[in-house]
Amino acid sequence: MIRCQIFARPVRAILILVAILATGIGSAFAEELPFPPSKDKAARIVEATISDGQSRLTIAPALREDPSKTIEADDRSHLVALPRGTTSFQLEIEGASQAEISAPEGLMIMRGQPVLRVFTSGTDELLSTVTVRHNGQWADDNQHRLYSPALQASLGATLPVQTTAAGAGSFLVIYAPAFTSNIVPLVDWKTLKGYQVATVSTAVTGASTSGIKDYIQNAYDTWEFPPEYVLLVGDVDEIPTYNFHGNPSDQNYVQLDGDDFLLDAMIGRLPVENPTEAQTLINKIINYERHPSTAGNDWQTRSLMVAGVYASDTPGYTVDFCGEMLEGIGFPTPTTVSSPPLPSLQGSTIISNTLNA
């Protein structure tokens, strides 16, 4: 289990926790949930037939470690990929007498890939079959300029079988000038692992959200290797963040394609305030990746979900949804911490104890 110092500022501590977990795991990365605030239940695809003009998906509620919670007749939503170039679609649902189906946002774009959020309600049966008819044709996609194995993996069974692109991915590090020397070992390590790594200081991009976003957008639009992973090095006093319903969020930095809320790259932050913190955190990340624990592997499936519920219920819903998705692929029930209602000190204690278990 990863060890982490818990700071007095709870938001910052949570961000550091996310950054350690995400940046330390090969191709995984800190990512915000690509859904708007809702109480939709997680779903899993148990069978899929993908062809030109049609995707046929058999959907069930996400499995739970607790069998008594396995079957739920409730609203469900799932991201469904469509071929590049698709411009129209139709939806059908079978298996539930009162079921309704919709794609509330219409066609969205995730890194150049047309995507629907298929929403079903009234699914009073364990299984339901969703058919998405469209005017697209699938092609070998792994040579496309925007192809990202990591983001494609999030679309799972809704994609046809594809080969994996060579290389680990493209990585953009944006850092405050105070951390110029600190990032060098991390950049060297990621390069050694096979990433295409680019770095830029906020002295170049500017220290505003608009300046930083413009730089990322240009990289996405014009670079030979558009960034798949964006890492911000510096706390919000050095590299500002956006406000999402009153909650701090970096998601807008990587909403780069289409007028929607989907991420087009994955983003993480090392919210360090001084070079000593930066050196400590980067050393932990590199050491974690160089020398992964060999003391059993049960820790690899244990998860901790932390929500700072300061201005809206969005973080709490996000934690619930992510937990359901993890359970749906076989993970044990996550440990969850939401503050409030938990006092920040009590929440910090639970986080520390879980990390060090």
N, C-alpha and C positions, 0 to 999 in steps of 0.2 A: 504494500500500500504506500502511496506517495505521501511524504510528510510535507507539511506546509505551515509556515508561521501565520498565525491569525492576527491581523492588525486591528487596531481600535476602530478604524473606519470600515464598517461592515460591507459597503458597496465595493470598496477597493479590495477587500479581502476576497470577496466572491469572484471578482474579475481575475485576480491573481490565481485563484484556484482553477478557474476555467482555462486560463492560459497555460498553466502547468500541465493540466490533464490533456489539453488538446494539442499543444505544440509538441508535447513529448510523445505522441502516438503517431508514428510513421505518416500515413496519409490522412489521418483524421485531423480535424481542426475545429476551433471554436466556431459555432454556427448558431444563429438565432433561428427559431422556428419559422418556416416560410408560410405561416398561416396567420390570418388576422385573429384578434381575440375572439374566442368562441368556446362553447362547451361541447363541440363535436367529439365523438368517441373515436379512438384509433381503430383502424380496420386492417385486415391482412388479406392479401390475395392468395388463395389456395390453388388456383388454376388460371392459366392465361393462354389464350390463343391470339397471337399477334400476326397480322397480315396486312398487305396493302389494302387500304380502304376500310379496315375494320379492326378493332381491338375488342375481344370478348373476355371478360374478367369475372371469375367467381370469387365473391368477397364474403368474408366472415368477420365477426368481431375479433379483436385482438385476444390472444390467449392470455390467461392469468396463471400465476403460480398457484393461486388459491382456486381450486376447481369450482367452488361455489360462485365465483365471479366470472366464469367463462362466457356464459351466454347473456347478451344484453340486447334488448330490442330498443334501439335508440338511433339518434341521428349519427351518421358516419360520414367521413370525408376521406378522400384519397387523391393523391396527385397521379395523373395519368399523362404519359408522354405521347405525343403525336409526331409524325415525320416532319422534318424541316420542310417548309414551304406550304404546309397545311393552312387553308384559309376558311374552311367551313366544317361543321360537324353536326351530328344528331345523336341523341341519347335515348337508350331504351333500358328498362329494368324488368326482370322476371323473378318470380319466387316469393313475392309478398303481395297479398291481395290489395293492400292499401298503400303500397309503396309509391313514393314520388322521387324523382331524380332531377337534378339540375346542375349547371355549372355556373354559379352566381357571378363569377368575374369574367366569364367568356374566355376566349383564347388569351393566354398569358405566355410570356417568353422567359425561359430560364437558360441563360447562356446560349442564345440562338435557337433553343429547342422549344417548339410550341408545347404548351402544357395546359391541362385543365385541372381545376380542383372539382372533382366529381363529388357532389353532395347528395346523399340519399337519406330519406326520412320514412318513417312508418315501416321499417324493415322488421316485421314481426316474426320472421323465420331465421333460423341459424345461418342459412346461406342465401345469398341473392346473386343473380347474374346480371352484370352490367355490360351493355354493348355500346361502344362508341364507334359510329360510322363517320368517316371523314374522306376528304378528297386528296389525301397525301399518299406518297409512295416512299417506302423505306429504302435507304441506301446505306452502303458501308460508310459509317460515320466517323471512324477512328482517325481519319486523316483530315477531318474538318479543323479549321484553324481554332475554333472555340471548343473543340472536344475536351472534356474533362472527365476522366474515369471516376473521380471521386464524386462529382455531382451527378454523373449518370447513375452511379450506384444508388443514389437516393431515389431514383425512379424505378429501380428494381425490375420486377416482372413485367412492367408495362412497356419495356423495350425489347426488341428482337435480340437474339444472341449476337454479341459483337466481340471482336478481339480487343485485347487491352493495348492501348498505345504504349510505345516505348518511353522510358523515362519516368521519373517520380512525379513530375509536375512543375509548374512555374510558380515562383515565390517572390513576392514583393515586400520588402521591409521598409517601412516609413518610420523614421526615428527623429527624436529631438536632438539638436546638435550636442547636447551634454553627453549623449550616449554613443558618440561616433566610434570610439575605440572599443566600447563594450560589445557591440554587435558583431565584431570581426570573428570571434570564435564560432558564433552561431551560424554566420554566413558561410564560413569555411566548412563547417560540419554539414550543413544542408547541401552545399555544393558537392561534397564528397559522397553524399547519399544519392546523388543523381538529379537533384532539383536544378532548374534554371533559375538562378537567384539574381534579383536586381535590388539595389538599395537606393534610397533617396532621403535627404534630410529635409526637415521642414524649413530650413533656410532656403531651399530651392522651391518647394511647393507653396510656401507660405504657411503660416500657423493658424489659418482659419479653416472651418469645415469646407467652405466653398473651394478654396485653393487646393486642399488635399483631395477633395472629390474630383475636381477637374483633372488633376494629375492621374488619378486612378482611371477615370473615364477615358482619357487619351491613351493610356496604356492598353486598356481593354479594346479600344477601337482600332489602334494602329500597330501595336507591337506584333512581331512575328510570334512571340510566345506570350499571349495575354495572360495576366496573372490569374491563377486559380486560387492562390492563397495570399491573403494580405495580412501582414503582421504590423501592428502599431506598437512602437516602443516608447513609452512615456505615459504618465498619468494625464488626466483630463486638463490639468493646468498647463501642460506642455503641448498636448495634442487634443483638441477639443472633441467632444462627442455631440451627438444629436439628442433631441428630446422626443420620446415616443410616448404619448399619453402621460406625460409627467415623469417617465422613467428614462434614465440615461441609456442610450442605445447607439451602437456603431453600425447598425444594419444599413442605414441609408448610404454609407460609403460604397457598398457593393451592390446596390440596386442600379444596374448599369444598362439593362436591355429591356425595352418594353415599359409601358406605363402601368406597372403592377408592383406588388410587394414581394415578389420572389427574389432570392439572392442569385447573383450571377458569378460570384466568387465566394470563398469562405474567409471569414475575418476573425482575427483574434487580437488580443492586446496584452502586453506586459505593462501593467500600470505602475511603473516604477517612478520614484521621485528623485533618486540620486544615483550616481554611478555605482555605489556600493550595493544598493538593492539590485541594480541591473546585472552586475557581475554575479551576485549570489543566485539570482533566478536563472540566468543563462547557464551557469555551471550546473545547476540542478537538472535542467532540461537535457543538456548534452550527456551528463553522467547517466541519466535515466535511460536515454536511448542507446548509449554505448554499452551499458551493463544492466540489462533488464533483469528483474528478479527471477531467480530459478527456484525459489522456495514454494513450489506448487503453483497452480494457475487459477485457483478459485478467485483470487483478487481481480483477475481480468474481467470477471463477469459481475462483480459487485459495483454498484453505482450509487452516487450521491447527487441528489437534485436539490439545488438551492435557489430560492426565489426571494428577491427583495421587493416586497409589495408596498411601495411607497406612495404611489399616486393613482394606480389603477389595478384591476384584477388580472391584467394581462400576464405578468410573470407567473402567477399561480396556475393559470390555465396552461401556460407553456410547460411548466414542470409536470403537471398531470398528464398532458398529451405525450411528452417525451418518455415519461415512465411507462405509459401504456404501450408505446411503440417498442421499448426495450423488452418488456415482458412478452410482447408478441413474437419476438425472435428468440425467446428462450432464456432471457436474463431473469435472475431472482427479483422479487419486488424491491424497488429502490428505497433507500433511506431518503426522506424528504425533509427539508427545512424551509419554512416560510416565515419571514420576519417583516412586519408583524403577521400573525398574532404573537409569535414567540419573541421574547425580549432578545435584543441583539447579543447580549452576553451569553444567554442560554443557547442561542443558535450557534455562536462561535464554539462553544464547548462541544456541542453535538458534531459539528464539522470536524473539529480537531480529533475527537475520539474516533470518528468513523475513518478518517484518513490514517490514523495510527493503529487501527485494529489489526 
